Amino acid sequence: MGNSCSTLWPLNICLKPPETSQSEEESSFSRRMTDSLVISSNEKHTATIIFLHGLGDVGASWHDVFDKYRIAKSVPYAKFIFPTAPIQKVTLNLGMSMTTWFDIHGLDPNVKEDQDGIEKSCMFLSNLIEEEIKNGILSERIMVGGFSMGGAVALYTALTSPHTLGGVIALSTWLPLASTFPQ
């Protein structure tokens, strides 16, 4: 019957049945760095903004938003990076595979969080930060951000980074593993 797709209302996310093996998922995770879309700076590159999408989305969506609304052009010295999360199974969504930075087991605040997945995504974002620093950008001139789940990864990464970052853009999000931080 071809590509079947169930829509998860109200998120309007296309859910496809799980079809990837663990090794394909791990491979997908390691490929993300090369899958990032970039808007280059129009002037001398002195700052970088890395923005992560939410559950079921892709970096291209936010690349288009930043481009269409001329957000990137308003910061001509900044390079913008829009990575795409790997396709993985999401427990909350009946085990369906979709782009996700980590697994979500439930919406109850007391549900166990996917610490390993959160830390893997944090490491991925930290590696992007390190790459920018190696390219001569001061850590104080690097901002991380994201929407929903992407914002959660950005916020967690900023709070655990050994570097002082320029800021965090956290849209419609939460702090994952909040109990690991001092109150």
VMD Tcl script that builds the backbone (N, CA, C; Angstrom):
set m [mol new atoms 549]
animate dup $m
set s [atomselect $m all]
$s set {name element resname resid chain x y z} {
  {N N MET 1 A 0.813 -1.196 0.000}
  {CA C MET 1 A 0.000 0.000 0.000}
  {C C MET 1 A 0.855 1.257 0.000}
  {N N GLY 2 A 2.176 1.121 -0.189}
  {CA C GLY 2 A 3.043 2.303 -0.264}
  {C C GLY 2 A 3.367 2.854 1.104}
  {N N ASN 3 A 3.625 4.173 1.163}
  {CA C ASN 3 A 3.960 4.827 2.416}
  {C C ASN 3 A 2.704 5.099 3.217}
  {N N SER 4 A 2.521 4.357 4.308}
  {CA C SER 4 A 1.385 4.647 5.179}
  {C C SER 4 A 1.824 5.686 6.192}
  {N N CYS 5 A 0.890 6.528 6.579}
  {CA C CYS 5 A 1.214 7.616 7.485}
  {C C CYS 5 A 0.022 7.861 8.393}
  {N N SER 6 A 0.245 7.769 9.692}
  {CA C SER 6 A -0.790 8.115 10.660}
  {C C SER 6 A -0.448 9.483 11.210}
  {N N THR 7 A -1.433 10.359 11.297}
  {CA C THR 7 A -1.182 11.697 11.807}
  {C C THR 7 A -1.495 11.743 13.290}
  {N N LEU 8 A -0.561 12.263 14.083}
  {CA C LEU 8 A -0.743 12.420 15.519}
  {C C LEU 8 A -1.356 13.782 15.770}
  {N N TRP 9 A -2.653 13.800 16.045}
  {CA C TRP 9 A -3.343 15.049 16.315}
  {C C TRP 9 A -3.030 15.464 17.734}
  {N N PRO 10 A -2.837 16.703 18.121}
  {CA C PRO 10 A -2.970 17.907 17.307}
  {C C PRO 10 A -1.652 18.356 16.687}
  {N N LEU 11 A -0.617 17.526 16.799}
  {CA C LEU 11 A 0.703 17.943 16.344}
  {C C LEU 11 A 0.875 17.891 14.839}
  {N N ASN 12 A -0.013 17.204 14.122}
  {CA C ASN 12 A 0.061 17.071 12.674}
  {C C ASN 12 A 1.420 16.524 12.239}
  {N N ILE 13 A 1.881 15.508 12.961}
  {CA C ILE 13 A 3.160 14.874 12.670}
  {C C ILE 13 A 2.874 13.549 11.971}
  {N N CYS 14 A 3.564 13.299 10.895}
  {CA C CYS 14 A 3.396 12.044 10.172}
  {C C CYS 14 A 4.165 10.950 10.905}
  {N N LEU 15 A 3.444 9.929 11.346}
  {CA C LEU 15 A 4.063 8.806 12.036}
  {C C LEU 15 A 4.181 7.638 11.078}
  {N N LYS 16 A 5.377 7.135 10.915}
  {CA C LYS 16 A 5.590 5.971 10.061}
  {C C LYS 16 A 5.936 4.788 10.958}
  {N N PRO 17 A 5.523 3.605 10.590}
  {CA C PRO 17 A 5.838 2.433 11.403}
  {C C PRO 17 A 7.348 2.264 11.539}
  {N N PRO 18 A 7.812 1.740 12.679}
  {CA C PRO 18 A 9.244 1.516 12.858}
  {C C PRO 18 A 9.780 0.608 11.762}
  {N N GLU 19 A 10.878 1.022 11.156}
  {CA C GLU 19 A 11.450 0.195 10.097}
  {C C GLU 19 A 12.967 0.173 10.133}
  {N N THR 20 A 13.577 0.868 11.109}
  {CA C THR 20 A 15.032 0.907 11.162}
  {C C THR 20 A 15.536 0.024 12.286}
  {N N SER 21 A 16.677 -0.584 12.066}
  {CA C SER 21 A 17.300 -1.385 13.110}
  {C C SER 21 A 18.136 -0.466 13.994}
  {N N GLN 22 A 18.583 -0.985 15.121}
  {CA C GLN 22 A 19.386 -0.181 16.047}
  {C C GLN 22 A 20.646 0.340 15.362}
  {N N SER 23 A 21.295 -0.496 14.549}
  {CA C SER 23 A 22.518 -0.046 13.896}
  {C C SER 23 A 22.235 1.094 12.920}
  {N N GLU 24 A 21.086 1.060 12.245}
  {CA C GLU 24 A 20.723 2.162 11.355}
  {C C GLU 24 A 20.456 3.430 12.159}
  {N N GLU 25 A 19.828 3.275 13.346}
  {CA C GLU 25 A 19.567 4.438 14.190}
  {C C GLU 25 A 20.878 5.056 14.668}
  {N N GLU 26 A 21.825 4.211 15.094}
  {CA C GLU 26 A 23.115 4.727 15.538}
  {C C GLU 26 A 23.832 5.426 14.390}
  {N N SER 27 A 23.753 4.839 13.201}
  {CA C SER 27 A 24.354 5.446 12.024}
  {C C SER 27 A 23.707 6.792 11.733}
  {N N SER 28 A 22.383 6.854 11.860}
  {CA C SER 28 A 21.651 8.103 11.649}
  {C C SER 28 A 22.123 9.165 12.626}
  {N N PHE 29 A 22.351 8.774 13.877}
  {CA C PHE 29 A 22.791 9.726 14.903}
  {C C PHE 29 A 24.148 10.313 14.535}
  {N N SER 30 A 25.070 9.475 14.068}
  {CA C SER 30 A 26.408 9.966 13.746}
  {C C SER 30 A 26.446 10.766 12.447}
  {N N ARG 31 A 25.460 10.580 11.556}
  {CA C ARG 31 A 25.426 11.319 10.290}
  {C C ARG 31 A 24.908 12.738 10.452}
  {N N ARG 32 A 24.290 13.062 11.594}
  {CA C ARG 32 A 23.607 14.344 11.729}
  {C C ARG 32 A 24.502 15.548 11.455}
  {N N MET 33 A 25.768 15.471 11.854}
  {CA C MET 33 A 26.628 16.634 11.682}
  {C C MET 33 A 26.740 17.019 10.208}
  {N N THR 34 A 26.741 16.041 9.325}
  {CA C THR 34 A 26.848 16.354 7.899}
  {C C THR 34 A 25.503 16.739 7.302}
  {N N ASP 35 A 24.407 16.478 8.028}
  {CA C ASP 35 A 23.074 16.802 7.529}
  {C C ASP 35 A 22.624 18.213 7.893}
  {N N SER 36 A 23.445 18.969 8.601}
  {CA C SER 36 A 23.056 20.313 9.028}
  {C C SER 36 A 22.986 21.267 7.849}
  {N N LEU 37 A 21.950 22.111 7.852}
  {CA C LEU 37 A 21.862 23.193 6.873}
  {C C LEU 37 A 22.485 24.435 7.488}
  {N N VAL 38 A 23.119 25.239 6.657}
  {CA C VAL 38 A 23.847 26.413 7.148}
  {C C VAL 38 A 23.436 27.642 6.356}
  {N N ILE 39 A 23.256 28.748 7.066}
  {CA C ILE 39 A 23.156 30.062 6.424}
  {C C ILE 39 A 24.451 30.772 6.783}
  {N N SER 40 A 25.280 31.023 5.790}
  {CA C SER 40 A 26.574 31.664 6.030}
  {C C SER 40 A 26.398 33.139 6.345}
  {N N SER 41 A 27.383 33.680 7.043}
  {CA C SER 41 A 27.344 35.108 7.365}
  {C C SER 41 A 27.555 35.929 6.094}
  {N N ASN 42 A 26.950 37.116 6.057}
  {CA C ASN 42 A 27.120 38.018 4.912}
  {C C ASN 42 A 28.352 38.896 5.069}
  {N N GLU 43 A 28.807 39.039 6.294}
  {CA C GLU 43 A 30.012 39.811 6.593}
  {C C GLU 43 A 31.022 38.854 7.213}
  {N N LYS 44 A 32.101 39.413 7.787}
  {CA C LYS 44 A 33.094 38.564 8.448}
  {C C LYS 44 A 32.399 37.747 9.544}
  {N N HIS 45 A 32.620 36.431 9.510}
  {CA C HIS 45 A 31.981 35.499 10.450}
  {C C HIS 45 A 32.609 35.645 11.834}
  {N N THR 46 A 31.849 36.244 12.765}
  {CA C THR 46 A 32.350 36.434 14.132}
  {C C THR 46 A 31.414 35.848 15.184}
  {N N ALA 47 A 30.310 35.249 14.775}
  {CA C ALA 47 A 29.359 34.659 15.719}
  {C C ALA 47 A 28.633 33.495 15.042}
  {N N THR 48 A 28.132 32.584 15.867}
  {CA C THR 48 A 27.390 31.435 15.348}
  {C C THR 48 A 26.152 31.196 16.203}
  {N N ILE 49 A 25.048 30.874 15.542}
  {CA C ILE 49 A 23.809 30.504 16.216}
  {C C ILE 49 A 23.427 29.110 15.717}
  {N N ILE 50 A 23.307 28.171 16.654}
  {CA C ILE 50 A 22.929 26.795 16.329}
  {C C ILE 50 A 21.510 26.596 16.847}
  {N N PHE 51 A 20.584 26.234 15.959}
  {CA C PHE 51 A 19.170 26.137 16.326}
  {C C PHE 51 A 18.635 24.741 16.030}
  {N N LEU 52 A 18.057 24.097 17.049}
  {CA C LEU 52 A 17.546 22.735 16.944}
  {C C LEU 52 A 16.020 22.710 16.846}
  {N N HIS 53 A 15.499 21.909 15.944}
  {CA C HIS 53 A 14.049 21.762 15.743}
  {C C HIS 53 A 13.423 20.902 16.835}
  {N N GLY 54 A 12.110 20.825 16.816}
  {CA C GLY 54 A 11.372 19.995 17.764}
  {C C GLY 54 A 11.084 18.602 17.222}
  {N N LEU 55 A 10.353 17.822 18.010}
  {CA C LEU 55 A 10.010 16.439 17.692}
  {C C LEU 55 A 9.309 16.329 16.338}
  {N N GLY 56 A 9.807 15.433 15.484}
  {CA C GLY 56 A 9.177 15.155 14.202}
  {C C GLY 56 A 9.479 16.161 13.105}
  {N N ASP 57 A 10.256 17.166 13.401}
  {CA C ASP 57 A 10.568 18.221 12.430}
  {C C ASP 57 A 11.958 17.968 11.844}
  {N N VAL 58 A 12.434 18.883 11.017}
  {CA C VAL 58 A 13.774 18.807 10.430}
  {C C VAL 58 A 14.407 20.191 10.456}
  {N N GLY 59 A 15.723 20.235 10.379}
  {CA C GLY 59 A 16.435 21.507 10.382}
  {C C GLY 59 A 16.020 22.423 9.246}
  {N N ALA 60 A 15.642 21.843 8.110}
  {CA C ALA 60 A 15.256 22.650 6.943}
  {C C ALA 60 A 14.070 23.560 7.243}
  {N N SER 61 A 13.158 23.127 8.090}
  {CA C SER 61 A 11.988 23.957 8.419}
  {C C SER 61 A 12.406 25.264 9.074}
  {N N TRP 62 A 13.311 25.167 10.041}
  {CA C TRP 62 A 13.756 26.379 10.740}
  {C C TRP 62 A 14.710 27.195 9.877}
  {N N HIS 63 A 15.481 26.531 9.033}
  {CA C HIS 63 A 16.320 27.237 8.058}
  {C C HIS 63 A 15.435 28.137 7.209}
  {N N ASP 64 A 14.313 27.595 6.737}
  {CA C ASP 64 A 13.385 28.366 5.900}
  {C C ASP 64 A 12.755 29.524 6.665}
  {N N VAL 65 A 12.395 29.305 7.934}
  {CA C VAL 65 A 11.812 30.374 8.755}
  {C C VAL 65 A 12.817 31.510 8.935}
  {N N PHE 66 A 14.040 31.169 9.304}
  {CA C PHE 66 A 15.067 32.192 9.522}
  {C C PHE 66 A 15.387 32.929 8.229}
  {N N ASP 67 A 15.313 32.221 7.106}
  {CA C ASP 67 A 15.585 32.838 5.810}
  {C C ASP 67 A 14.404 33.707 5.357}
  {N N LYS 68 A 13.203 33.162 5.394}
  {CA C LYS 68 A 12.008 33.871 4.912}
  {C C LYS 68 A 11.765 35.175 5.666}
  {N N TYR 69 A 11.915 35.131 6.972}
  {CA C TYR 69 A 11.652 36.320 7.783}
  {C C TYR 69 A 12.899 37.175 8.004}
  {N N ARG 70 A 13.922 36.896 7.234}
  {CA C ARG 70 A 15.160 37.674 7.223}
  {C C ARG 70 A 15.822 37.795 8.597}
  {N N ILE 71 A 15.593 36.802 9.429}
  {CA C ILE 71 A 16.209 36.797 10.754}
  {C C ILE 71 A 17.724 36.719 10.607}
  {N N ALA 72 A 18.187 35.848 9.736}
  {CA C ALA 72 A 19.627 35.699 9.538}
  {C C ALA 72 A 20.246 36.973 8.970}
  {N N LYS 73 A 19.541 37.645 8.083}
  {CA C LYS 73 A 20.081 38.870 7.484}
  {C C LYS 73 A 20.202 39.995 8.509}
  {N N SER 74 A 19.418 39.922 9.592}
  {CA C SER 74 A 19.496 40.963 10.617}
  {C C SER 74 A 20.736 40.804 11.493}
  {N N VAL 75 A 21.429 39.679 11.352}
  {CA C VAL 75 A 22.670 39.428 12.084}
  {C C VAL 75 A 23.719 39.023 11.043}
  {N N PRO 76 A 24.195 39.980 10.226}
  {CA C PRO 76 A 25.012 39.643 9.061}
  {C C PRO 76 A 26.373 39.013 9.377}
  {N N TYR 77 A 26.856 39.151 10.594}
  {CA C TYR 77 A 28.155 38.595 10.979}
  {C C TYR 77 A 28.024 37.171 11.544}
  {N N ALA 78 A 26.788 36.658 11.619}
  {CA C ALA 78 A 26.564 35.342 12.228}
  {C C ALA 78 A 26.315 34.259 11.191}
  {N N LYS 79 A 26.853 33.094 11.481}
  {CA C LYS 79 A 26.547 31.881 10.728}
  {C C LYS 79 A 25.462 31.146 11.506}
  {N N PHE 80 A 24.460 30.621 10.807}
  {CA C PHE 80 A 23.371 29.877 11.428}
  {C C PHE 80 A 23.478 28.413 11.019}
  {N N ILE 81 A 23.360 27.516 11.986}
  {CA C ILE 81 A 23.436 26.077 11.727}
  {C C ILE 81 A 22.123 25.437 12.177}
  {N N PHE 82 A 21.532 24.628 11.291}
  {CA C PHE 82 A 20.248 23.973 11.563}
  {C C PHE 82 A 20.391 22.460 11.368}
  {N N PRO 83 A 20.786 21.733 12.408}
  {CA C PRO 83 A 20.915 20.278 12.278}
  {C C PRO 83 A 19.555 19.582 12.266}
  {N N THR 84 A 19.550 18.355 11.798}
  {CA C THR 84 A 18.351 17.517 11.847}
  {C C THR 84 A 18.624 16.329 12.761}
  {N N ALA 85 A 17.683 16.055 13.654}
  {CA C ALA 85 A 17.800 14.925 14.580}
  {C C ALA 85 A 17.715 13.609 13.811}
  {N N PRO 86 A 18.245 12.548 14.402}
  {CA C PRO 86 A 18.132 11.238 13.755}
  {C C PRO 86 A 16.710 10.696 13.868}
  {N N ILE 87 A 16.403 9.740 13.037}
  {CA C ILE 87 A 15.117 9.043 13.121}
  {C C ILE 87 A 15.279 7.925 14.150}
  {N N GLN 88 A 14.432 7.984 15.171}
  {CA C GLN 88 A 14.471 7.003 16.254}
  {C C GLN 88 A 13.040 6.703 16.694}
  {N N LYS 89 A 12.871 5.621 17.418}
  {CA C LYS 89 A 11.556 5.271 17.955}
  {C C LYS 89 A 11.226 6.186 19.130}
  {N N VAL 90 A 9.962 6.627 19.209}
  {CA C VAL 90 A 9.501 7.490 20.296}
  {C C VAL 90 A 8.424 6.731 21.073}
  {N N THR 91 A 8.742 6.382 22.301}
  {CA C THR 91 A 7.827 5.604 23.137}
  {C C THR 91 A 6.470 6.283 23.270}
  {N N LEU 92 A 6.459 7.589 23.513}
  {CA C LEU 92 A 5.212 8.340 23.676}
  {C C LEU 92 A 4.300 8.204 22.455}
  {N N ASN 93 A 4.890 8.081 21.295}
  {CA C ASN 93 A 4.136 7.990 20.041}
  {C C ASN 93 A 4.012 6.540 19.575}
  {N N LEU 94 A 3.735 5.657 20.530}
  {CA C LEU 94 A 3.472 4.244 20.247}
  {C C LEU 94 A 4.651 3.539 19.578}
  {N N GLY 95 A 5.859 4.002 19.837}
  {CA C GLY 95 A 7.048 3.379 19.273}
  {C C GLY 95 A 7.294 3.701 17.814}
  {N N MET 96 A 6.570 4.659 17.279}
  {CA C MET 96 A 6.762 5.046 15.876}
  {C C MET 96 A 8.113 5.745 15.719}
  {N N SER 97 A 8.706 5.614 14.558}
  {CA C SER 97 A 9.986 6.255 14.268}
  {C C SER 97 A 9.761 7.632 13.679}
  {N N MET 98 A 10.527 8.572 14.157}
  {CA C MET 98 A 10.463 9.955 13.663}
  {C C MET 98 A 11.745 10.662 14.083}
  {N N THR 99 A 11.956 11.865 13.543}
  {CA C THR 99 A 13.127 12.624 13.961}
  {C C THR 99 A 12.924 13.051 15.410}
  {N N THR 100 A 13.919 12.766 16.221}
  {CA C THR 100 A 13.848 13.096 17.647}
  {C C THR 100 A 15.252 13.188 18.226}
  {N N TRP 101 A 15.435 14.114 19.126}
  {CA C TRP 101 A 16.734 14.281 19.777}
  {C C TRP 101 A 16.925 13.244 20.883}
  {N N PHE 102 A 15.818 12.737 21.444}
  {CA C PHE 102 A 15.859 11.693 22.471}
  {C C PHE 102 A 14.456 11.106 22.598}
  {N N ASP 103 A 14.348 9.994 23.308}
  {CA C ASP 103 A 13.050 9.338 23.484}
  {C C ASP 103 A 12.237 10.069 24.555}
  {N N ILE 104 A 10.926 10.043 24.406}
  {CA C ILE 104 A 10.013 10.592 25.408}
  {C C ILE 104 A 9.109 9.445 25.850}
  {N N HIS 105 A 9.158 9.132 27.143}
  {CA C HIS 105 A 8.388 8.006 27.673}
  {C C HIS 105 A 6.974 8.398 28.072}
  {N N GLY 106 A 6.735 9.672 28.336}
  {CA C GLY 106 A 5.412 10.133 28.741}
  {C C GLY 106 A 5.448 11.615 29.051}
  {N N LEU 107 A 4.275 12.194 29.287}
  {CA C LEU 107 A 4.185 13.633 29.544}
  {C C LEU 107 A 4.092 13.972 31.029}
  {N N ASP 108 A 3.895 12.978 31.875}
  {CA C ASP 108 A 3.830 13.203 33.313}
  {C C ASP 108 A 5.195 13.697 33.799}
  {N N PRO 109 A 5.232 14.747 34.619}
  {CA C PRO 109 A 6.521 15.276 35.086}
  {C C PRO 109 A 7.347 14.263 35.881}
  {N N ASN 110 A 6.714 13.212 36.398}
  {CA C ASN 110 A 7.436 12.220 37.197}
  {C C ASN 110 A 7.935 11.028 36.382}
  {N N VAL 111 A 7.662 11.009 35.078}
  {CA C VAL 111 A 8.085 9.884 34.241}
  {C C VAL 111 A 9.609 9.917 34.071}
  {N N LYS 112 A 10.215 8.727 33.984}
  {CA C LYS 112 A 11.662 8.629 33.809}
  {C C LYS 112 A 12.055 9.226 32.453}
  {N N GLU 113 A 13.065 10.089 32.481}
  {CA C GLU 113 A 13.542 10.716 31.239}
  {C C GLU 113 A 14.646 9.874 30.604}
  {N N ASP 114 A 14.816 10.036 29.315}
  {CA C ASP 114 A 15.831 9.322 28.539}
  {C C ASP 114 A 17.179 10.026 28.714}
  {N N GLN 115 A 17.813 9.798 29.857}
  {CA C GLN 115 A 19.067 10.483 30.162}
  {C C GLN 115 A 20.138 10.201 29.117}
  {N N ASP 116 A 20.270 8.947 28.685}
  {CA C ASP 116 A 21.282 8.613 27.675}
  {C C ASP 116 A 21.044 9.376 26.377}
  {N N GLY 117 A 19.795 9.414 25.919}
  {CA C GLY 117 A 19.472 10.124 24.683}
  {C C GLY 117 A 19.698 11.619 24.807}
  {N N ILE 118 A 19.322 12.191 25.947}
  {CA C ILE 118 A 19.537 13.622 26.184}
  {C C ILE 118 A 21.027 13.928 26.161}
  {N N GLU 119 A 21.811 13.094 26.834}
  {CA C GLU 119 A 23.258 13.325 26.885}
  {C C GLU 119 A 23.921 13.115 25.525}
  {N N LYS 120 A 23.433 12.167 24.717}
  {CA C LYS 120 A 23.968 11.992 23.355}
  {C C LYS 120 A 23.721 13.249 22.519}
  {N N SER 121 A 22.510 13.788 22.609}
  {CA C SER 121 A 22.197 15.000 21.843}
  {C C SER 121 A 22.976 16.197 22.367}
  {N N CYS 122 A 23.161 16.249 23.676}
  {CA C CYS 122 A 23.988 17.304 24.275}
  {C C CYS 122 A 25.423 17.202 23.746}
  {N N MET 123 A 25.947 15.986 23.660}
  {CA C MET 123 A 27.303 15.780 23.138}
  {C C MET 123 A 27.378 16.195 21.670}
  {N N PHE 124 A 26.350 15.869 20.897}
  {CA C PHE 124 A 26.312 16.287 19.497}
  {C C PHE 124 A 26.381 17.809 19.391}
  {N N LEU 125 A 25.548 18.508 20.165}
  {CA C LEU 125 A 25.539 19.969 20.140}
  {C C LEU 125 A 26.864 20.521 20.663}
  {N N SER 126 A 27.410 19.900 21.689}
  {CA C SER 126 A 28.715 20.323 22.220}
  {C C SER 126 A 29.806 20.183 21.168}
  {N N ASN 127 A 29.736 19.128 20.360}
  {CA C ASN 127 A 30.715 18.945 19.279}
  {C C ASN 127 A 30.594 20.046 18.229}
  {N N LEU 128 A 29.365 20.466 17.922}
  {CA C LEU 128 A 29.187 21.595 16.994}
  {C C LEU 128 A 29.796 22.868 17.582}
  {N N ILE 129 A 29.596 23.082 18.879}
  {CA C ILE 129 A 30.180 24.250 19.559}
  {C C ILE 129 A 31.699 24.187 19.469}
  {N N GLU 130 A 32.277 23.024 19.777}
  {CA C GLU 130 A 33.739 22.852 19.716}
  {C C GLU 130 A 34.266 23.117 18.307}
  {N N GLU 131 A 33.539 22.664 17.305}
  {CA C GLU 131 A 33.951 22.885 15.914}
  {C C GLU 131 A 34.005 24.378 15.597}
  {N N GLU 132 A 33.013 25.129 16.076}
  {CA C GLU 132 A 33.006 26.578 15.852}
  {C C GLU 132 A 34.159 27.251 16.581}
  {N N ILE 133 A 34.453 26.806 17.794}
  {CA C ILE 133 A 35.578 27.366 18.559}
  {C C ILE 133 A 36.890 27.084 17.829}
  {N N LYS 134 A 37.050 25.863 17.317}
  {CA C LYS 134 A 38.253 25.512 16.549}
  {C C LYS 134 A 38.383 26.376 15.299}
  {N N ASN 135 A 37.255 26.838 14.761}
  {CA C ASN 135 A 37.265 27.708 13.581}
  {C C ASN 135 A 37.455 29.178 13.936}
  {N N GLY 136 A 37.757 29.460 15.212}
  {CA C GLY 136 A 38.097 30.821 15.607}
  {C C GLY 136 A 36.974 31.647 16.207}
  {N N ILE 137 A 35.817 31.062 16.440}
  {CA C ILE 137 A 34.707 31.806 17.041}
  {C C ILE 137 A 34.805 31.676 18.564}
  {N N LEU 138 A 34.787 32.798 19.263}
  {CA C LEU 138 A 34.823 32.777 20.725}
  {C C LEU 138 A 33.543 32.140 21.258}
  {N N SER 139 A 33.652 31.372 22.331}
  {CA C SER 139 A 32.459 30.710 22.881}
  {C C SER 139 A 31.392 31.729 23.278}
  {N N GLU 140 A 31.822 32.909 23.721}
  {CA C GLU 140 A 30.882 33.966 24.104}
  {C C GLU 140 A 30.119 34.529 22.903}
  {N N ARG 141 A 30.537 34.143 21.691}
  {CA C ARG 141 A 29.881 34.589 20.458}
  {C C ARG 141 A 29.107 33.441 19.800}
  {N N ILE 142 A 28.858 32.389 20.580}
  {CA C ILE 142 A 28.083 31.248 20.091}
  {C C ILE 142 A 26.807 31.161 20.925}
  {N N MET 143 A 25.668 31.134 20.233}
  {CA C MET 143 A 24.379 30.940 20.899}
  {C C MET 143 A 23.803 29.606 20.457}
  {N N VAL 144 A 23.132 28.932 21.382}
  {CA C VAL 144 A 22.420 27.704 21.048}
  {C C VAL 144 A 20.944 27.943 21.318}
  {N N GLY 145 A 20.106 27.292 20.537}
  {CA C GLY 145 A 18.681 27.484 20.741}
  {C C GLY 145 A 17.885 26.383 20.100}
  {N N GLY 146 A 16.593 26.448 20.339}
  {CA C GLY 146 A 15.729 25.468 19.729}
  {C C GLY 146 A 14.292 25.647 20.148}
  {N N PHE 147 A 13.453 24.891 19.466}
  {CA C PHE 147 A 12.018 24.894 19.722}
  {C C PHE 147 A 11.633 23.567 20.363}
  {N N SER 148 A 10.852 23.617 21.427}
  {CA C SER 148 A 10.325 22.439 22.105}
  {C C SER 148 A 11.465 21.501 22.505}
  {N N MET 149 A 11.486 20.286 21.985}
  {CA C MET 149 A 12.525 19.329 22.338}
  {C C MET 149 A 13.919 19.862 21.986}
  {N N GLY 150 A 14.039 20.567 20.863}
  {CA C GLY 150 A 15.318 21.164 20.486}
  {C C GLY 150 A 15.756 22.220 21.485}
  {N N GLY 151 A 14.797 22.983 21.997}
  {CA C GLY 151 A 15.093 23.969 23.028}
  {C C GLY 151 A 15.546 23.308 24.316}
  {N N ALA 152 A 14.961 22.146 24.628}
  {CA C ALA 152 A 15.358 21.401 25.821}
  {C C ALA 152 A 16.818 20.964 25.715}
  {N N VAL 153 A 17.218 20.466 24.556}
  {CA C VAL 153 A 18.611 20.055 24.348}
  {C C VAL 153 A 19.537 21.269 24.428}
  {N N ALA 154 A 19.131 22.376 23.822}
  {CA C ALA 154 A 19.951 23.594 23.852}
  {C C ALA 154 A 20.122 24.103 25.280}
  {N N LEU 155 A 19.037 24.136 26.038}
  {CA C LEU 155 A 19.083 24.618 27.415}
  {C C LEU 155 A 19.964 23.718 28.276}
  {N N TYR 156 A 19.784 22.414 28.167}
  {CA C TYR 156 A 20.592 21.461 28.930}
  {C C TYR 156 A 22.074 21.589 28.559}
  {N N THR 157 A 22.349 21.716 27.269}
  {CA C THR 157 A 23.735 21.842 26.810}
  {C C THR 157 A 24.372 23.116 27.342}
  {N N ALA 158 A 23.654 24.229 27.275}
  {CA C ALA 158 A 24.197 25.501 27.764}
  {C C ALA 158 A 24.509 25.434 29.256}
  {N N LEU 159 A 23.655 24.765 30.016}
  {CA C LEU 159 A 23.853 24.690 31.464}
  {C C LEU 159 A 24.948 23.711 31.877}
  {N N THR 160 A 25.299 22.784 30.997}
  {CA C THR 160 A 26.331 21.798 31.332}
  {C C THR 160 A 27.636 22.025 30.573}
  {N N SER 161 A 27.675 23.015 29.711}
  {CA C SER 161 A 28.861 23.275 28.891}
  {C C SER 161 A 30.019 23.803 29.739}
  {N N PRO 162 A 31.236 23.382 29.426}
  {CA C PRO 162 A 32.397 23.964 30.108}
  {C C PRO 162 A 32.700 25.377 29.601}
  {N N HIS 163 A 32.042 25.764 28.517}
  {CA C HIS 163 A 32.254 27.080 27.917}
  {C C HIS 163 A 31.167 28.058 28.348}
  {N N THR 164 A 31.532 29.319 28.423}
  {CA C THR 164 A 30.542 30.373 28.617}
  {C C THR 164 A 30.014 30.730 27.238}
  {N N LEU 165 A 28.738 30.466 27.015}
  {CA C LEU 165 A 28.141 30.735 25.708}
  {C C LEU 165 A 27.519 32.121 25.675}
  {N N GLY 166 A 27.258 32.605 24.474}
  {CA C GLY 166 A 26.686 33.933 24.284}
  {C C GLY 166 A 25.227 34.029 24.671}
  {N N GLY 167 A 24.524 32.913 24.717}
  {CA C GLY 167 A 23.126 32.936 25.104}
  {C C GLY 167 A 22.403 31.683 24.673}
  {N N VAL 168 A 21.138 31.613 25.095}
  {CA C VAL 168 A 20.275 30.484 24.776}
  {C C VAL 168 A 18.947 31.026 24.267}
  {N N ILE 169 A 18.456 30.437 23.189}
  {CA C ILE 169 A 17.120 30.744 22.672}
  {C C ILE 169 A 16.279 29.507 22.971}
  {N N ALA 170 A 15.381 29.601 23.946}
  {CA C ALA 170 A 14.606 28.442 24.380}
  {C C ALA 170 A 13.121 28.726 24.172}
  {N N LEU 171 A 12.574 28.244 23.057}
  {CA C LEU 171 A 11.183 28.514 22.686}
  {C C LEU 171 A 10.272 27.335 23.025}
  {N N SER 172 A 9.206 27.585 23.770}
  {CA C SER 172 A 8.203 26.562 24.116}
  {C C SER 172 A 8.867 25.267 24.562}
  {N N THR 173 A 9.615 25.325 25.636}
  {CA C THR 173 A 10.449 24.195 26.022}
  {C C THR 173 A 10.420 23.945 27.519}
  {N N TRP 174 A 11.281 23.083 27.968}
  {CA C TRP 174 A 11.424 22.739 29.381}
  {C C TRP 174 A 12.881 22.383 29.629}
  {N N LEU 175 A 13.253 22.263 30.909}
  {CA C LEU 175 A 14.605 21.845 31.271}
  {C C LEU 175 A 14.595 20.343 31.529}
  {N N PRO 176 A 15.217 19.559 30.644}
  {CA C PRO 176 A 15.259 18.119 30.891}
  {C C PRO 176 A 16.213 17.803 32.040}
  {N N LEU 177 A 15.950 16.698 32.710}
  {CA C LEU 177 A 16.771 16.256 33.842}
  {C C LEU 177 A 16.914 17.369 34.882}
  {N N ALA 178 A 15.834 18.111 35.087}
  {CA C ALA 178 A 15.848 19.280 35.977}
  {C C ALA 178 A 16.306 18.926 37.385}
  {N N SER 179 A 16.018 17.713 37.839}
  {CA C SER 179 A 16.392 17.329 39.203}
  {C C SER 179 A 17.900 17.213 39.395}
  {N N THR 180 A 18.665 17.195 38.297}
  {CA C THR 180 A 20.124 17.103 38.410}
  {C C THR 180 A 20.773 18.465 38.628}
  {N N PHE 181 A 19.979 19.527 38.570}
  {CA C PHE 181 A 20.495 20.882 38.767}
  {C C PHE 181 A 20.108 21.380 40.156}
  {N N PRO 182 A 20.962 22.225 40.763}
  {CA C PRO 182 A 20.597 22.786 42.075}
  {C C PRO 182 A 19.324 23.613 41.969}
  {N N GLN 183 A 18.508 23.556 43.005}
  {CA C GLN 183 A 17.240 24.295 42.995}
  {C C GLN 183 A 17.447 25.751 43.236}
}
mol reanalyze $m
mol bondsrecalc $m
mol representation Tube
mol addrep $m
